[in-house]
Amino acid sequence: MKQFWSERIKNLVPYTPGEQPKDRVFIKLNTNENPYPPSPKVIAAIENAAGEGLRLYPDPEATALRQAIADYHGLKPEQVFCGNGSDEVLGLCFYAFFTPGKKVVFPDITYSFYPVYTELFGLDYEEIPLNEDFSLPVDQFLGGNGGVVICNPNAPTGRTLPLADIRRILDANPDVVVLVDEAYADFGAQSAVDLINEYPNLVVVCTMSKSRSLAGMRIGYALGNADLIAGVNCVKNSFNSYPLDRLALAAGEAAIRDVEYFEQTRRNIMRTRDNTIVRLKELGFCVQDSNANFIFITHPDKSGQELQQGLRDRGVLVRWFNKPRIDRYLRVSIGTDEDMEKMCAACEDILKG
Ligand SMILES: *Cc1c(COP(=O)(O)O)cnc(C)c1O
């Protein structure tokens, strides 16, 4: 088949999102969603926006949302680009900053959307293997490439690259863009956003899906100097001028302005994560250090697949990647204390059997 498909997409292997079950209720720890609801102020803002105004197009510039994001990060609105989820923002950035024939580099174990974009856009790329302990071999990212993409904290390992190493990478690549995907930085990592006014080649991509409980609204953004952001706008306006709808614009603005709720929920998740790690280590799991809202775990007595299936049978969904080097691991999103208690109890049960 694929009879009428363009040559460009005939061999494309798309990204596979985690399962969104419809048949039964699971404890869902497989897609890094936030277990807490969005801020009540966000719900109120959406209700307020859900009126007769919907017949009008949304603001193509997302002016109010960009202002709110700029205020929050201490930047100017022209340093902010908003898109329909950070996946879209990442795609637009790849198109805007990377040139066919000049190879983009990223680690071999990282967010699996990056190779999909490079394939889609016909970009050359090299996956540089992480060290055995999943740390990043910084020396291999110091120049001689057409761009760098770093997910920090990394997915699915949860490991964080210190800001000093991000700086070394930025210093060594002054003529290409270094894109840092900070989807999980709000859960305890030091953000590279503070370096934006120092480095004209730095782009930081953020999402409201994880730390602001808005995966269902699709709001992501990129931060960088005004010239880089103008480049992303050029691509956006050549593809879809209205990526964020009126409800998302209202929700995003309310979410970023409700700092108190954000602080409270992210702290809860970090506390639950740290308690879960202690508990899993008692059960004999090896757990990677994590500054994310997920943990990456392995157990000497069970394969990754056995654990995933055992948990599924007990009503808990987690993510297992059938890939070399990480196929003995599970990525487990951090839910509420109660979710994690059930997850740990299910693990204990599996290990007994
Ligand atoms: C979840 C995730 C994203 C995408 O987030 P959306 O804003 O929901 O599209 C981007 N990068 C990484 C590493 C993620 O885990």
The ligand as an ORCA input file, in Angstrom:
! r2SCAN-3c Opt
* xyz 0 1
  C       6.345     15.459     27.035
  C       7.571     15.942     26.308
  C       7.501     16.914     25.329
  C       6.218     17.318     24.696
  O       5.349     17.951     25.414
  P       4.022     18.562     24.779
  O       4.150     19.986     25.157
  O       2.923     17.849     25.448
  O       4.038     18.381     23.299
  C       8.661     17.409     24.773
  N       9.857     16.933     25.142
  C       9.969     15.964     26.052
  C      11.302     15.460     26.409
  C       8.830     15.429     26.653
  O       8.943     14.435     27.506
*
